Amino acid sequence: MEKQTILAKIKYNVIYGSWYTLSLLPFCVLYLISDGLYYVIYYLVRYRRTVVAANLSGSFPDKNAQELKKIEKRFYRFFCDYFVETVKLLSISRSQMKKRMVFHGVQEVEKALNEEQKDFGFIYLGHYGNWEWIASLPYHVSSSIHCAQIYHPLYDKEFDSLFLNMRNHFGGESIPMKQTLRRIIELKRQGRKTLVGFISDQLPKWNSIHFFVSFLHRETAVFTGAEQIGRQVNAAFFFGEITRPKRGYYECTFKRMPVSQAPSTDYELTTMFMNMLEQMICRTPELWLWTHKRWKRTKEEWLERQQAQKG
């Protein structure tokens, strides 16, 4: 066990040291590296190209093969940019981060928390643009407001520690997904006004599937925890709309999501989030994470499992 711990520490230090050294390079050089990495990932490694092609063709049935290939290549170029931009977080200065990651609607968010006497603001986000840069939100909100983000721990503990290091660099808190409810309750008891980011577009595991929504032309299983917990604590809900004006610059606009006291449908806010995410993806599709096997758990198979459990 001690030997494994030592090896793990060595692995972490090697990865951290190499990534930190890389992060010291200026953006112009990092993007040259990204350009070279694109050819390696796309043409040589062919990383998940079959998955990406299937996801794109199912999501945009009206586009021809040439149009889909264009989106595919643009996605892989962005994917390589995402990598070098994320590495840059290890050494980027506060002033440079604030210049490159701009937030709109922060005052409206704070006003909702203060004037409506809300303890929480829940922000729906997707794996769109550089979602890691959203962790810099604490640079833009009042010091009286605590910022947190829900994350799914990586299976590789060393890489998980490295990403936590980058995310927590800005002063926010990273909450493991399984501890979400407990931590939210603790924060409520402490009376801390808190903004919580939920990246809620991943594929749930079978035992976490409770609801499907029409998304990119398919019935799609979705996480519902943000809405369920948010309604319990009377949170204000927002959608984080991301744009990328140019390479290395992002903007996030917070849009208020109205909460019905008596929802007209099950998981009304979850459906609203997925609709808003779909609209954002359709505008600039290459900025979404297409390598994820998003539709591998179908509604038909889920219904069969439900029937088998009842039988």
N, C-alpha and C positions, 0 to 999 in steps of 0.2 A: 504493500500500500504506500509506504514511504517512497519507494522507487517511482511509482506511478505519479505521485504528487510532484516529485522533483522533475520528472519528464514533462509533466503538464506545465510547470512553471517555466521550464526552458522553452517549450513550444510557444507559450504566451509571449515571453520576452522576445523571441526571435520574430514572431509575427508583428508584435507591437513596434519593435525597433525598425523593422523594414518598412512598415506602413507609415510610421512617424517620419522617417527619413524621406519617404516619397511625398508626404504631405507638405514638406518644406519647399517643394518646388512651386514656382508660380503657376497660376492657372493656365497660362499659354503653353507651358511645357507639359502640364498634366493632360491637356486636350490633345497634344501631339501623341502622347502615350495612348490616350483613348482611341485615336484614329488608327494606330497600329494594332491595338488590342481588338478592334472591331474585325479586322481581317482574320485574325487568329481565331476568335470566337465564332464568327459567322462561317468562314470558308474552310478552316482547318478542323477545329473542334466540332463545329456544327451543333453547338450546345442547344438542345431541346428544340431544334428547328421543326421537327415533326409536330410537337405539341403546339408551338406558336402558330404554325400554318393551319392546324385544325381549329384552334381557337378563333383565329381571324376569319376563316371561311364560314364558320358557324355564326359568328357575330355580325358579319356584313355580307349576307347572301346576295345583295344587289350589286356588289362590286365584282368586276371581272378579275381574272388571274393576274393581269398586269398591275392593277390597282392594289390588290392584296400583297403582291410581292414588294411594291413600293413601300407600303406601310410596314411590312416585315423588316425590310432593310433599315428603315428609319428607326424602328424600335430598337434593333440591335445596336445602332449607333448611339441612341440615347442610353441604352442599358450600360454601355461602356463608359459613357459620361457619368452616369449615376455612380459607378464604382469609384472613379477618381475623385468625384465631388464628395463622396462619403469619406474617403480616406483623408481628404483635406480637412475634415472636421477636427482631426487630431491636433492641428496647430493654427487653425484660422483665428484671426483676431476678432474681437467683439465688433469693432467698427466695420471691418470688411464683411462680417456675417450680416450685420444690420443693413448694409448697403445691398447685398446680394439676395437676401431673403426678406421681402417686404410684406407686412400684414396690413390689410385694410379692414375697417370695421371693429377695431379693438375697443374704441371708445363706446360703441354701441353695446358690445359684449359686457364691458364693465358697468355700463349704465343699467343693463338688464339685471345684473347681479345685485347692484346696490339699491336701485329704486323699486325693484320687484321683490326685494328681500329673499333672493335665491342664494342658497349655499353653494350650488354647483352650476357650472355651465358645461354641458357635454357637447363635444365637437366631433361630428362624424367626418372621417377621412378615408381615403382609399390609397392603395399602392399606386399612386399616380404622381408624376413629377418626382422630385427627390423628397420623398416623405421623411427621410432622416433629418432634413433641414428644418422641418416643422418644429423640431425639439428646441429651436432657438426662440420660441415664443416668449419665454421668461424675460428676454431682453426688451420686450415691447409692452409688457403689462405692468401695472402698479405693483410695487413690492409687497403690498398687503394681500395680493392674490397668489395663491399657490398654484403651480402648474404640474400636471402629471400626465403620463401617457401609459396606456395599457399595451403590453407587449407579450408575444409568445416566445418563451426562452428557446434558444437554438439548441439542437441536440449536441453540438460540439461545444463543450463548456468553455474552452479557451476563446473561441470566436464569440461566444455569448458574452463573456467578460469584456472583450474588446469593444463590442457594439454598445454595451452598457456604459463603458467608459466614455464613448463618443456622445451618447445620448444625454448622459448626466452632466456633461461638460458645461451646459448652459444654465444649470441650476434647477432643472426640473426633476421630477421623480418618476422612475420607471416602475410600474406595478405589474408583476407577473399576472397573466390572464386568470389563472385559477384563484388568485387572491383578491380579485377585483371587488367583490361584494364586501368582504371583510374590511378591506382598506377604505372603501367609500364610507362605510358605517363609522369607522374610527375617525375619519376626517370630519364627518357630520357631528360627532360627539364633541370634537375639539372646537367646532364652530369656525373652521377655516374655510373661507371662500376659495373654491378650487375650480380650475378649468381642467377638464380631463379629455384627452384625445383618444378616440377609438378608431383604429384602422379596422373597419368592419366588413371588408369585401373578400375575406378569405373563405375557403371552403370548410364548413364545420365537419367534425367527425360524426359518424352515424348517431352516436348517443346524444349529440348536441343539436341535431336537426329537429326543428319544430315547425318550420314555416318555409314555404317556397314563394318566390316572386318572379314575375316575368322580367328577365334582364338579358339584353342583347340577344333577343329572339329565342331564348330558352327558359324553361322553368328552372329556377336556380335556388339551391339551398342557401340560406343566409343565417348569420348570427343575429340573435334577437336580444342578447343580454344588455346592450346599451339602452335600448328602449325600456326593457323591464325594470332595470335598476334605476334609470333616470326618472321614471314615473313614480317609483317608490319614494325617492328623495326630492321630488318636485323640482327637477333640474330644468334649466333653460337649454333648449337644443339649438345647435347651429350646424351648418354644413360648411366645410372648408373647401372653397372652390379654388383650384390651383391653375395658374397660367405660367408659361415660360416665355417671357418677352424675347429673350435671346439666350444664347449659350451661357450658362453660369449665373443666371438670374431667374428668380422665381417670385411670384406674388400669390398671396393667399388672401382671399376675400371671405369674411365670415358672413353667412346668410342665415337669418333667423328662420327656424322651422316651427311653424305654429303647432301648438299642442291642443288637441281636442280633449275636453273633460270626458266626453263620451265618444270614443273613437268610432268612426263610421265603419271601419274594417279592422280585422285583427292586425296587429303590428303596423299601424298606420304610419308611424315615423320611420320604421325600417323600410317600408315600401317607398316612402318619400325619398329617403336617402338613396336607395338603389336607383330610383328614377333620375335623381339629380346627378348621380355618378355616371349613369349611362349617357346623359346629355353631354357631360363634360368629356367623356371618352370619345363620343362621336365627333366632337369638335376637333380634337387633336389625339387620335387613337394611339400614336406611337409612344405616348407618355405613360400608358398603363402597363402593368406587369403581366405580359402575355405568356411568360414561361410557366406560370402556375397552372397545374391541372385542375382548373376551376370547376369543370362540369363532369368529373369522373363519378360522382355520386348522383344518380338520377332520381327523379321523383317516382318513376315506375318501380325502381328497385327498392326505394324507401317504403313505398306502399306495400310491396310484397313482404318486406321485413316486418312491417307493422301487423300484417295479417298473420304471419307465421308466429309472432309473439302472442297474439290473441288465441291462436289455435293451440 
